[in-house]
Amino acid sequence: MALLVTGIYLDQPNDDAMDLVASRLKVDRKQIKDLQCVRRSLDARHRPPRFTCNYRVLLFRGENTVMSLGIPGVREYTERDQQRYGTAVTGPAKISRWPRGVRPIVVGAGPAGLFATLILARSGAEPILMERGELVEKRIGSVQRFTGGAPLDPNSNILFGEGGAGTFSDGKLYTRRRDGLVGFVLETFIRFGADPEILRESHPHLGTDGLRKLLPRLREHLVSEGAQIRFGALVRRLILENGRCRGVELADGRKFLSRPVILAIGHSARDTFRSLLEAGLHAEPKAMAVGVRVEHPQSLIDKALHGESHPDLPPAEYRLTQREKNGRAAYTFCMCPGGVVIPATAQPGHLALNGMIFRHRASGFANAALVVQVTAADYPGTDAMAGVRFQEQMERLAFAAGGGDYKAPAQRVVDFVRKRRSTSLPASTYSLGVRSIPMDDLLPQQVAKVMRVAIQAFDGRIEGFAGAEGLLLGLETRTSSPVRFSRRADGQSRGVADVYLAGEGAGRAGGIVSSAMDGIRVAGSIVERFGKAPE
């Protein structure tokens, strides 16, 4: 029987915990057969901050005696713990005999599409993965040219290409969902090059450089398992016959007749959204959140949250929420300690921002989305694309306000709070430049009002948050998909048969891990439908 020991405090994450765990269990350290840290987090409430660790413990003998003592923070390590902490988790699909004439097409090489392809390939389905953007090695060059001032490529950019939007983002792997699929996703990342520490961290992240490293290895594995991968393959429309999908047609006119089709298109494939609605798929507008990127010197955040702490501590992170009484909530999202602000857009003439982190978090600045909830009642219309039009209106306004060359409209936080224009701007990590613009000129009035109140509340939790060193950059509009496609329990569309919907673009996930998990489940439904167990 394994034991779970929670709440062991360390000054540094790699300190020897053997004596501390033995003391908690009231045994000699020589009695401990194996000690494994399964979860580690930084407790910044303590001064100086300390690390809180949970351990899976095996003893040579005496587990029942220890359990009989009723020691706080000590209990049996259960199957649920194994799922929660993501260790030794097997894959969700078994090798099957696959029927001839059924070769799934997966559209989109983000987390949902990649993991759906992985499950299908393992099952012998020989899936075809189609991605409108470039493979990651070429995509990096396209993004670097754009952020250096070159024209935007609408098909290969920070949002589209191998790995999806997450390839150029914070690379966070945190999800509130807890089941065996979390462990499968994390261990898959580790298999292809991620740091094994992601299994232990309470808020794991890969960094954009970590994601870029593992994607080519995952691609090679998929091909070795029988998958075919096509880049530069923009799916223009579905090929339908008698209410069923028989394949897809690409933008260059090529047709691929195969089924079923998994759509894992991401939350920004607006042209594809329109095509799917024309094809008869059912969807509705979905609530989301919009706002700005807020950026501070990392030293300001560290001092406020860590105090006079050990220099080896990681850059401080925050997550803040403020809700109006019976009203909207404002909150921070996608916080990037030691990160940079980037132009996350795929449409010429539009500007939307996001944050990105490299593994070592060494930019010297912290940024986060600072957003306010909006609902379908705020959108111009009631149709499925109303939320998209709401986003596009804000993004066109931000692009024009920045000068039409992807400069970001910006304002000091203190000036936004006091409703005055910034006469100067502090340094920023945004590489294409900033231009002083009052955020009230860009944000919906109801959003700006809630945000102003929230910023003042956040300043009470992080000293200096509303000060002159803080910078607001506009706009942050793509926190999640503004569209939710209707699907059955197995992931199949309610509007067109043999079309499956997965991930953020379907309005069914939010982030790398939850999108990957959704892709796994949808692919698992297809395996269950078509696959046959080996005789």
C-alpha positions in Angstrom: 0.0 0.0 0.0 1.3 3.4 -1.0 0.7 6.4 1.2 0.1 10.1 0.3 1.7 12.7 2.5 0.6 16.2 1.8 1.8 19.6 3.0 5.5 19.1 3.4 7.2 22.5 3.4 10.6 23.1 1.7 12.8 26.2 1.4 13.9 25.1 -2.0 12.2 22.7 -4.4 15.1 20.2 -4.4 15.8 20.1 -0.7 16.0 16.6 0.9 12.5 15.8 2.2 13.3 12.3 3.5 13.7 13.4 7.1 10.6 15.6 7.0 8.4 12.9 5.6 9.8 10.3 8.0 9.1 12.7 10.9 5.5 13.2 9.7 5.0 9.4 9.4 6.7 8.8 12.8 9.1 6.3 11.3 12.8 6.0 10.8 13.9 7.3 7.4 15.4 3.8 6.7 11.9 2.5 6.7 11.1 4.5 3.5 11.5 2.3 0.4 10.5 5.0 -2.1 9.7 8.7 -2.0 8.2 10.5 -5.0 7.1 14.1 -5.2 3.8 14.1 -7.0 2.8 17.8 -6.6 4.8 20.9 -5.9 3.6 24.5 -5.5 5.0 27.8 -4.3 3.3 29.2 -1.2 3.8 32.9 -1.5 1.6 33.7 1.5 4.5 32.7 3.7 7.5 35.1 4.2 9.9 34.1 2.8 7.9 32.0 0.3 8.3 28.3 0.6 7.5 25.2 -1.5 4.6 22.9 -0.6 5.0 19.3 -1.7 2.9 16.2 -1.7 4.7 12.8 -1.7 3.8 9.3 -2.7 5.5 7.1 -0.2 6.3 3.3 -0.1 7.5 1.8 3.2 9.3 -1.5 3.6 6.8 -2.3 6.3 4.3 -0.7 8.8 1.9 1.1 6.5 -1.1 -0.1 8.5 0.4 1.0 11.7 1.0 4.5 10.2 -2.5 4.6 8.9 -3.9 3.7 12.4 -2.3 6.8 13.9 -4.7 9.1 12.1 -1.9 11.6 11.2 -3.2 14.8 9.5 -2.2 15.0 5.9 -1.5 11.3 5.6 -3.7 8.8 3.9 -3.7 5.9 1.4 -2.6 6.8 -2.2 -5.6 5.8 -4.3 -6.4 5.2 -7.9 -8.0 8.7 -8.0 -4.7 10.1 -6.8 -2.9 8.4 -9.6 -5.2 10.0 -12.1 -5.0 13.4 -10.4 -1.2 13.5 -10.2 -0.7 12.1 -13.7 1.6 9.1 -13.1 1.8 5.8 -14.9 -1.4 6.5 -16.9 -2.0 4.3 -20.0 -3.5 5.5 -23.2 -7.3 5.6 -23.7 -7.3 3.5 -27.0 -6.4 -0.1 -27.8 -4.9 -1.3 -31.1 -7.8 -2.3 -33.4 -8.5 -3.9 -36.7 -9.7 -1.0 -38.9 -12.3 -1.4 -41.6 -11.3 -0.7 -45.2 -12.9 2.4 -46.7 -12.8 4.3 -43.4 -9.9 6.7 -43.2 -10.6 9.7 -40.8 -9.6 13.2 -41.8 -8.5 15.5 -39.0 -8.6 19.2 -39.7 -6.3 21.3 -37.6 -2.9 20.5 -36.0 -3.4 22.1 -32.6 -3.6 20.1 -29.4 -7.1 18.7 -30.2 -6.1 17.7 -33.7 -2.7 16.2 -32.8 -4.0 14.1 -30.0 -7.0 12.9 -32.0 -4.6 11.9 -34.8 -2.4 10.1 -32.2 -5.3 8.0 -30.9 -6.5 7.2 -34.4 -3.1 6.3 -35.7 -2.5 4.0 -32.7 -5.8 2.3 -33.6 -4.7 1.5 -37.2 -6.9 4.1 -38.8 -4.1 5.8 -40.9 -5.7 9.3 -40.4 -5.0 12.2 -42.7 -4.1 15.4 -40.7 -4.7 18.6 -42.6 -3.2 21.9 -41.4 -3.6 25.3 -43.1 -0.4 26.6 -41.7 3.2 25.5 -41.9 5.2 22.9 -40.0 6.7 24.4 -36.9 10.2 24.9 -38.2 9.0 27.0 -41.1 6.3 28.7 -39.0 8.8 30.1 -36.6 10.5 31.9 -39.5 7.1 33.3 -40.7 6.3 34.6 -37.3 9.8 36.2 -36.8 9.4 37.9 -40.1 6.0 39.3 -39.2 7.1 40.5 -35.8 10.0 42.1 -37.5 7.7 44.2 -39.8 7.0 41.9 -42.7 3.4 41.5 -44.1 1.1 39.1 -42.2 0.6 35.6 -43.7 -3.1 34.8 -43.0 -2.5 31.1 -43.0 0.8 30.7 -41.1 1.2 33.0 -38.2 1.0 33.1 -34.4 -2.5 31.6 -34.5 -2.3 29.1 -37.4 0.3 26.3 -38.0 1.6 23.1 -36.4 0.8 23.1 -32.7 -2.0 25.7 -33.0 -2.1 29.0 -31.2 -0.5 27.4 -28.1 2.9 27.1 -29.9 3.3 30.9 -29.5 1.8 31.5 -26.1 2.4 30.8 -22.4 2.6 27.0 -22.9 0.6 26.5 -19.7 -0.5 22.9 -19.0 -2.8 23.7 -16.1 -6.3 22.5 -16.1 -9.0 22.2 -13.4 -10.1 18.9 -14.9 -8.7 15.9 -13.1 -8.8 12.4 -14.7 -6.5 9.9 -16.3 -6.4 11.8 -19.6 -4.5 14.6 -17.9 -1.7 12.2 -17.1 -1.8 10.7 -20.6 -1.4 14.2 -22.1 1.5 15.2 -19.8 3.3 11.9 -20.2 2.9 12.2 -24.0 4.6 15.6 -23.9 7.4 14.1 -21.8 7.8 11.2 -24.2 8.6 13.7 -27.0 10.9 16.0 -25.0 9.1 17.9 -22.3 10.7 18.3 -18.9 9.4 15.5 -16.5 8.9 18.2 -13.9 5.6 19.1 -15.5 4.1 16.0 -13.7 5.0 17.6 -10.3 4.3 21.3 -10.7 0.9 22.5 -9.6 0.9 25.0 -12.5 3.1 23.3 -15.1 4.2 25.0 -18.3 6.4 24.2 -21.3 7.2 27.6 -22.7 6.9 28.3 -26.4 10.5 26.9 -26.8 9.5 23.7 -25.1 6.5 23.2 -27.4 8.6 23.9 -30.5 11.1 21.3 -29.5 8.6 18.4 -29.0 6.4 19.0 -32.0 8.7 17.7 -34.7 9.2 14.5 -32.6 5.5 14.0 -32.2 5.0 14.6 -36.0 7.6 11.9 -36.8 5.9 9.5 -34.4 2.5 10.1 -36.0 3.9 9.4 -39.5 5.6 6.2 -38.2 2.2 5.1 -36.9 0.6 5.5 -40.3 -0.7 9.0 -40.2 -0.4 11.3 -43.3 0.2 14.9 -42.5 -0.4 17.7 -45.0 0.6 21.3 -44.3 -0.6 24.3 -46.3 -3.9 22.5 -46.6 -6.7 25.0 -46.0 -10.1 23.2 -45.9 -12.5 25.5 -47.7 -15.6 23.4 -47.5 -17.1 20.1 -46.6 -18.3 17.7 -49.3 -21.8 16.6 -48.5 -24.1 13.9 -49.8 -27.6 13.2 -48.4 -26.8 14.9 -45.1 -23.5 13.1 -44.6 -20.0 14.4 -45.0 -18.0 12.5 -47.6 -14.8 14.5 -47.5 -13.3 17.9 -47.8 -12.3 20.4 -50.5 -9.2 22.5 -50.1 -8.8 26.2 -51.0 -6.7 25.1 -54.1 -9.6 23.0 -55.4 -8.2 19.6 -54.5 -10.8 17.2 -53.1 -10.3 14.4 -50.5 -13.1 11.8 -50.3 -12.8 10.1 -47.0 -14.7 9.9 -43.7 -15.3 10.7 -40.9 -14.0 14.3 -40.5 -12.8 15.7 -37.2 -12.8 19.5 -37.1 -10.2 20.7 -34.6 -9.9 24.2 -36.1 -9.1 26.4 -33.1 -10.9 29.5 -31.8 -9.7 31.9 -34.6 -10.7 30.0 -37.8 -13.4 32.5 -38.6 -13.5 31.8 -42.3 -14.0 28.1 -41.5 -16.7 28.9 -39.0 -18.7 30.6 -41.8 -18.1 27.7 -44.2 -19.4 25.2 -41.6 -22.5 27.1 -40.9 -23.2 27.3 -44.6 -22.8 23.5 -44.7 -25.6 23.1 -42.2 -23.7 22.6 -38.9 -25.6 24.0 -35.9 -24.0 26.6 -33.6 -24.8 29.4 -31.2 -23.0 32.5 -29.9 -21.0 31.8 -26.7 -20.1 34.1 -23.8 -16.4 35.0 -23.6 -14.2 37.8 -22.2 -12.4 40.8 -23.7 -10.1 43.5 -22.5 -6.4 44.3 -22.7 -2.9 43.0 -21.9 -1.5 44.5 -18.7 2.3 44.6 -18.4 4.6 45.5 -15.4 8.3 45.1 -14.6 8.6 41.6 -13.2 10.5 43.1 -10.2 7.4 45.0 -9.2 5.3 41.8 -9.2 8.1 39.8 -7.4 8.4 42.4 -4.7 4.7 42.6 -4.1 4.1 38.8 -4.0 7.4 37.4 -2.8 8.8 40.2 -0.7 12.5 40.1 0.2 12.8 36.5 -0.9 15.4 34.1 -2.1 16.9 35.1 -5.5 16.4 31.6 -6.8 12.7 31.7 -6.6 10.8 31.6 -10.0 9.2 34.8 -11.3 6.0 35.5 -9.3 2.6 34.7 -10.8 -0.8 36.1 -10.0 -4.4 35.3 -10.7 -6.9 38.0 -9.8 -10.7 38.2 -9.9 -13.1 41.0 -9.1 -16.9 40.7 -9.5 -19.4 43.5 -9.5 -22.3 42.8 -7.2 -24.9 41.0 -9.4 -22.8 42.0 -12.4 -19.8 41.2 -14.6 -16.5 39.7 -13.4 -13.1 41.1 -14.3 -10.2 38.8 -14.0 -6.6 38.2 -15.1 -6.0 35.3 -17.5 -3.0 33.7 -19.2 -0.5 35.4 -16.9 3.1 35.3 -18.3 5.8 35.9 -15.7 9.0 36.8 -17.5 7.1 36.9 -20.8 6.4 39.1 -23.8 3.4 40.6 -25.5 2.8 39.5 -29.1 0.4 40.3 -31.9 -2.0 37.3 -32.0 -3.9 38.0 -35.2 -4.5 36.1 -38.5 -6.5 38.7 -40.4 -4.9 41.7 -42.1 -6.3 44.9 -40.8 -7.1 43.4 -37.3 -5.1 43.6 -34.1 -5.4 41.3 -31.2 -2.7 40.6 -28.5 -1.6 37.7 -26.5 1.3 36.8 -24.1 4.1 34.4 -24.7 6.7 32.8 -22.4 10.0 31.1 -23.0 11.0 28.3 -20.6 13.4 30.4 -18.6 11.0 33.4 -18.2 13.8 35.9 -18.5 12.3 39.0 -20.2 12.2 41.1 -17.0 8.5 41.8 -17.5 5.2 40.2 -16.5 2.1 40.4 -18.6 -1.4 39.0 -18.3 -4.8 39.3 -20.0 -7.0 41.7 -18.0 -10.5 41.0 -19.3 -14.2 41.4 -18.5 -17.0 39.0 -19.2 -19.3 39.6 -22.1 -22.3 37.6 -23.1 -24.4 37.1 -26.2 -26.6 40.0 -25.1 -23.6 42.3 -25.8 -23.2 41.2 -29.4 -24.5 42.9 -32.5 -27.2 40.3 -33.4 -28.3 36.9 -32.2 -26.9 34.6 -34.9 -24.0 32.2 -34.3 -21.4 34.7 -35.8 -22.5 37.6 -33.6 -19.7 37.1 -31.2 -17.2 37.0 -34.0 -18.4 40.3 -35.4 -18.1 41.7 -31.9 -14.4 40.6 -31.8 -13.7 41.9 -35.3 -15.2 45.3 -34.6 -12.9 45.7 -31.6 -9.8 44.4 -33.5 -10.3 46.7 -36.5 -10.6 49.6 -34.1 -7.4 48.7 -32.3 -5.5 48.2 -35.6 -6.6 51.7 -36.8 -5.8 53.3 -33.5 -2.3 51.9 -33.5 -1.7 53.5 -36.9 -2.4 50.7 -39.3 1.0 49.0 -38.9 0.3 46.6 -36.0 1.6 49.1 -33.4 -0.4 48.5 -30.2 -2.6 51.2 -28.6 -1.3 51.7 -25.1 -1.9 53.6 -21.9 -0.4 53.8 -18.5 -2.5 52.0 -15.9 -2.7 55.0 -13.6 -3.8 57.2 -16.5 -6.6 54.8 -17.4 -7.8 54.8 -13.8 -7.8 58.6 -13.8 -9.3 58.9 -17.3 -6.5 60.9 -18.9 -4.3 60.3 -21.9 -0.7 59.1 -21.3 1.8 61.8 -22.4 4.6 59.1 -22.2 4.7 55.4 -22.1 7.0 53.0 -20.1 9.1 50.3 -21.8 7.3 47.3 -23.2 8.2 43.9 -24.7 5.8 44.4 -27.6 8.2 44.3 -30.6 6.2 46.2 -33.1 5.9 49.4 -31.0 3.2 51.1 -29.0 1.2 54.3 -29.5 -0.5 56.3 -26.7 -4.3 55.9 -27.0 -6.9 56.1 -24.2 -8.4 52.6 -23.8 -11.8 54.1 -23.3 -11.7 54.9 -27.0 -11.4 51.2 -27.8 -13.2 49.2 -25.1 -17.0 48.9 -24.9 -18.2 51.3 -22.2 -19.5 48.5 -19.9 -16.1 46.7 -20.1 -14.0 49.8 -19.4 -16.2 50.6 -16.4 -15.8 47.2 -14.8 -12.1 47.1 -15.6 -11.4 50.4 -13.9 -13.0 49.3 -10.7 -11.2 45.9 -10.8 -7.8 47.5 -11.4 -8.1 49.6 -8.2 -9.1 46.5 -6.3 -6.1 44.6 -7.7 -3.8 47.4 -6.6 -4.8 46.5 -3.0 -3.5 43.0 -3.5 -0.4 43.8 -5.6 1.1 47.1 -4.6 1.9 49.1 -7.7 -0.6 47.3 -10.0 -2.4 50.5 -10.7 0.8 52.6 -10.7 2.7 54.5 -13.4 5.0 51.5 -14.2 2.0 49.5 -15.4 1.0 49.5 -19.1 -2.3 48.6 -20.7 -2.0 47.4 -24.4 -4.9 46.8 -26.6 -6.7 44.7 -27.3 -7.1 41.2 -25.9 -10.1 39.7 -27.7 -9.4 36.0 -28.3 -9.6 34.5 -24.8 -11.9 31.7 -26.1 -14.1 30.9 -29.0 -17.2 33.1 -29.4 -19.0 30.2 -31.1 -20.2 26.9 -29.7 -21.0 24.2 -32.2 -23.7 21.7 -31.3 -22.6 18.1 -31.0 -23.9 14.8 -29.7 -22.4 13.0 -26.7 -19.9 11.2 -29.0 -18.7 14.5 -30.5 -20.6 14.1 -33.8 -22.3 17.2 -35.2 -26.0 17.5 -34.8 -26.3 19.1 -38.2 -24.2 16.9 -40.5 -23.4 13.2 -40.0 -19.8 12.0 -40.0 -18.5 15.4 -38.9 -17.0 15.5 -35.4 -16.1 18.6 -33.5 -13.3 19.0 -31.0 -11.3 21.5 -29.0 -11.5 25.3 -28.7 -12.9 25.9 -32.1 -15.9 23.8 -31.2 -16.4 25.9 -28.1 -15.6 22.8 -26.0 -12.2 23.5 -24.4 -9.9 26.3 -23.3 -6.2 25.7 -23.3 -3.6 23.1 -24.4 -4.5 20.3 -22.0 -8.3 20.5 -22.1 -8.2 20.8 -25.9 -5.9 17.7 -26.1 -8.3 15.8 -23.8 -11.3 16.7 -26.0 -9.5 15.5 -29.1 -8.7 12.2 -27.4 -12.3 11.7 -26.4 -13.7 12.5 -29.8 -11.1 10.2 -31.5 -12.0 7.5 -28.9 -15.7 7.7 -30.0 -14.6 7.1 -33.6 -12.5 4.2 -32.6 -15.4 2.7 -30.6 -17.7 3.2 -33.6 -15.4 1.8 -36.4 -12.6 -0.1 -34.7 -12.7 -3.8 -34.0 -10.8 -5.6 -31.3 -8.2 -8.0 -32.6 -9.2 -11.6 -32.7 
